């Protein structure tokens, strides 16, 4: 049986069990509606102008935060990886900040930035920077020293060495870090929207239209959209890795 068929069969089996448990009263349908109801609500979401506007806000915030995290993470990763002394000094700070959950910083972010889009963008970028930074820093130690020495023998400039040797060599690791951070960014954006309030977005839609009104089918339908979006983004990054940086494994440093 092809892998795709096995995965699809597993998903169908899960939905059938969920539907049966809800219909037979094994779980409270008001708390966990059957998937048939959730999927119907999911289809109807796209006829709601408020939902479309909220999705656009979430996707744009996700994209901006991921771009910021990529620029900061790659830049600092190259800097820390190139200067061992700086990396030694900075690692304790990085290891302290990296495990901090972005949602725990919501009160501080609101006090400093308010409750508009910049809050969720900053918190999501903060959460997403670390995998990219660590992967980039780690990857610099994996660059083939023979390539570097050959380039130096030909008196290649620092900029040419960076763009022609270093960046292509660390590309698989960097793209893996970005792929991991893409999911982290989505979680941080939607979580901040849900908890912070004051800004439109998928999280606010689920809270206002679903949680506040006791409509768990709306909450789960919005969750289905977020899950599908995350799966599509992850599949896109995997395809990009196979096509453009297939020469490296891109293993995760942490």
GUKOL-397141 format. One record per residue (C-alpha): residue number from 1; x, y, z. Coordinates in Angstrom, 3 decimals, decimal comma, padded with zeros to 6 digits, m for minus. Layout:
N
    n         X         Y         Z
  NUM         X         Y         Z
...
END
This chain:
254
    n         X         Y         Z
    1   000,000   000,000   000,000
    2   001,504   003,385  m000,972
    3   002,449   005,672   001,952
    4  m000,086   008,295   000,882
    5  m002,909   005,735   000,986
    6  m001,826   004,541   004,433
    7  m001,798   008,101   005,770
    8  m005,178   008,837   004,212
    9  m006,617   005,622   005,650
   10  m005,350   006,556   009,094
   11  m006,966   009,992   008,844
   12  m010,289   008,507   007,708
   13  m010,202   005,985   010,543
   14  m009,562   008,744   013,079
   15  m012,475   010,810   011,741
   16  m014,803   007,796   011,792
   17  m013,934   007,050   015,433
   18  m014,388   010,718   016,355
   19  m017,772   010,846   014,583
   20  m018,935   007,652   016,302
   21  m017,811   008,813   019,747
   22  m019,680   012,092   019,334
   23  m022,841   010,567   017,867
   24  m023,047   007,802   020,493
   25  m022,666   010,270   023,337
   26  m019,290   009,008   024,495
   27  m018,152   012,636   024,460
   28  m020,196   015,798   024,888
   29  m021,022   017,029   021,368
   30  m021,200   020,590   022,694
   31  m017,556   020,355   023,738
   32  m016,299   018,122   020,928
   33  m018,645   018,355   017,925
   34  m018,530   015,552   015,337
   35  m016,126   016,071   012,412
   36  m019,021   016,248   009,951
   37  m020,247   019,384   011,735
   38  m016,760   020,829   012,016
   39  m015,961   020,270   008,336
   40  m019,284   021,821   007,307
   41  m018,513   024,862   009,428
   42  m015,019   024,952   007,925
   43  m016,483   025,132   004,414
   44  m018,841   027,924   005,470
   45  m016,033   029,980   007,005
   46  m014,913   031,208   003,600
   47  m018,284   032,895   003,078
   48  m017,695   035,001   006,200
   49  m015,996   038,301   005,351
   50  m014,765   038,704   008,938
   51  m013,018   035,332   008,751
   52  m011,334   036,196   005,438
   53  m010,099   039,524   006,836
   54  m008,816   037,817   009,969
   55  m006,998   035,157   007,929
   56  m005,341   037,817   005,775
   57  m004,147   039,597   008,936
   58  m002,757   036,376   010,408
   59  m000,991   035,294   007,220
   60   000,586   038,728   006,688
   61   001,743   038,874   010,317
   62   003,118   035,333   010,001
   63   005,040   036,228   006,851
   64   006,498   039,452   008,277
   65   007,507   037,745   011,521
   66   009,139   034,837   009,669
   67   011,079   037,190   007,389
   68   012,296   039,187   010,390
   69   013,294   036,008   012,230
   70   015,152   034,742   009,152
   71   017,135   037,962   008,700
   72   017,998   038,209   012,400
   73   018,674   034,493   012,851
   74   020,898   034,110   009,784
   75   022,764   037,348   010,518
   76   023,462   036,532   014,153
   77   024,161   032,886   013,326
   78   026,839   033,835   010,813
   79   028,303   036,334   013,280
   80   028,388   033,888   016,182
   81   029,663   031,062   014,000
   82   032,436   033,184   012,521
   83   033,687   034,628   015,820
   84   034,184   031,795   018,350
   85   034,834   034,199   021,243
   86   031,577   036,051   020,572
   87   029,705   032,768   020,357
   88   031,150   031,638   023,698
   89   030,055   034,879   025,351
   90   026,601   034,984   023,794
   91   025,562   031,344   024,200
   92   024,499   031,667   027,874
   93   022,174   034,526   026,905
   94   020,828   032,575   023,929
   95   020,231   029,464   026,018
   96   018,389   031,572   028,604
   97   016,128   033,332   026,097
   98   015,495   030,389   023,766
   99   013,182   028,360   026,058
  100   011,077   031,380   027,049
  101   007,519   030,910   025,705
  102   006,421   033,854   023,618
  103   002,960   033,892   025,205
  104   004,542   034,461   028,633
  105   005,885   037,767   027,303
  106   002,464   039,016   026,169
  107   001,952   041,364   029,176
  108   005,371   042,940   028,640
  109   004,809   043,259   024,888
  110   001,400   044,870   025,410
  111   002,875   047,351   027,890
  112   005,597   048,310   025,426
  113   003,830   048,004   022,062
  114   000,085   048,029   022,724
  115  m002,342   045,467   021,362
  116  m001,994   046,020   017,634
  117  m000,329   043,854   014,981
  118   003,199   044,792   016,011
  119   002,784   042,868   019,265
  120   002,092   039,504   017,642
  121   004,760   040,123   014,985
  122   007,465   040,913   017,554
  123   006,574   037,956   019,792
  124   006,394   035,547   016,854
  125   009,719   036,783   015,479
  126   011,267   036,357   018,930
  127   010,044   032,760   019,178
  128   011,075   031,868   015,617
  129   014,580   033,329   015,625
  130   016,269   030,641   017,722
  131   016,048   027,575   015,438
  132   017,381   029,628   012,528
  133   020,157   031,177   014,600
  134   021,324   027,867   016,075
  135   021,142   025,990   012,776
  136   023,108   028,724   011,006
  137   025,742   028,922   013,741
  138   026,103   025,140   013,816
  139   026,272   024,891   010,029
  140   029,275   027,202   009,813
  141   031,295   024,588   011,658
  142   030,327   022,033   008,996
  143   031,629   024,029   006,012
  144   034,330   022,042   004,211
  145   037,636   023,742   005,182
  146   039,142   022,700   001,838
  147   036,646   024,906   000,020
  148   037,536   027,841   002,226
  149   041,280   027,310   001,800
  150   040,912   026,958  m001,973
  151   038,975   030,216  m002,157
  152   041,612   031,985  m000,064
  153   044,392   030,657  m002,285
  154   042,707   032,390  m005,206
  155   042,493   035,585  m003,112
  156   038,708   035,589  m003,150
  157   037,200   038,565  m001,344
  158   035,339   038,120   001,940
  159   032,024   038,969   000,292
  160   032,630   036,491  m002,514
  161   033,670   033,841   000,017
  162   030,459   034,429   001,946
  163   028,102   034,369  m001,050
  164   029,940   031,756  m003,133
  165   031,112   029,254  m000,514
  166   029,643   029,806   002,945
  167   025,986   030,489   002,163
  168   025,587   027,625  m000,351
  169   027,242   025,252   002,123
  170   024,989   026,188   005,034
  171   021,858   026,501   002,870
  172   020,324   023,115   003,835
  173   020,726   023,838   007,544
  174   019,338   027,357   007,249
  175   016,308   026,212   005,262
  176   015,615   023,498   007,836
  177   015,720   026,126   010,559
  178   013,323   028,346   008,591
  179   010,965   025,410   008,040
  180   010,864   024,682   011,772
  181   010,452   028,363   012,573
  182   007,538   028,665   010,135
  183   005,434   026,421   012,390
  184   006,632   028,183   015,532
  185   005,738   031,540   013,994
  186   002,199   030,413   013,177
  187   001,681   029,074   016,700
  188   002,986   032,291   018,261
  189   000,905   034,568   016,020
  190  m002,386   032,717   016,556
  191  m001,703   032,225   020,269
  192  m000,972   035,926   020,758
  193  m004,120   036,868   018,831
  194  m006,175   034,545   021,022
  195  m004,723   035,664   024,360
  196  m003,810   039,313   023,839
  197  m006,924   040,551   022,064
  198  m007,219   043,992   020,518
  199  m006,045   042,869   017,084
  200  m007,817   041,068   014,295
  201  m006,625   037,636   013,288
  202  m007,489   033,958   013,274
  203  m006,972   033,668   017,035
  204  m009,329   036,569   017,729
  205  m011,906   035,105   015,353
  206  m011,828   031,773   017,181
  207  m012,146   033,556   020,533
  208  m014,920   036,011   019,645
  209  m016,974   033,885   017,265
  210  m016,300   030,544   018,929
  211  m015,192   030,493   022,549
  212  m017,202   033,501   023,728
  213  m020,345   032,179   022,055
  214  m019,872   028,556   023,060
  215  m019,460   027,502   019,418
  216  m016,792   024,839   019,558
  217  m017,459   023,924   015,937
  218  m016,219   027,399   014,959
  219  m013,130   027,028   017,169
  220  m012,292   023,639   015,693
  221  m012,983   024,817   012,134
  222  m010,528   027,687   012,625
  223  m008,068   025,171   014,079
  224  m008,476   022,977   010,990
  225  m007,620   025,952   008,791
  226  m004,498   026,725   010,831
  227  m003,437   023,069   010,660
  228  m003,931   022,856   006,891
  229  m002,049   026,105   006,368
  230   000,841   024,825   008,481
  231   000,923   021,530   006,560
  232   001,005   023,323   003,203
  233   003,813   025,614   004,348
  234   005,843   022,678   005,661
  235   005,302   020,749   002,407
  236   006,401   023,802   000,443
  237   009,642   024,112   002,389
  238   010,332   020,380   002,020
  239   009,844   020,667  m001,746
  240   012,161   023,680  m001,838
  241   014,820   021,752   000,091
  242   014,651   018,802  m002,287
  243   014,830   021,034  m005,345
  244   017,307   023,742  m004,377
  245   019,502   022,423  m001,545
  246   019,348   018,674  m002,061
  247   023,137   018,350  m001,660
  248   022,899   018,703   002,144
  249   020,939   016,974   004,857
  250   020,074   020,117   006,773
  251   020,069   018,396   010,141
  252   018,722   020,333   013,058
  253   021,291   021,585   015,526
  254   018,932   021,717   018,500
END
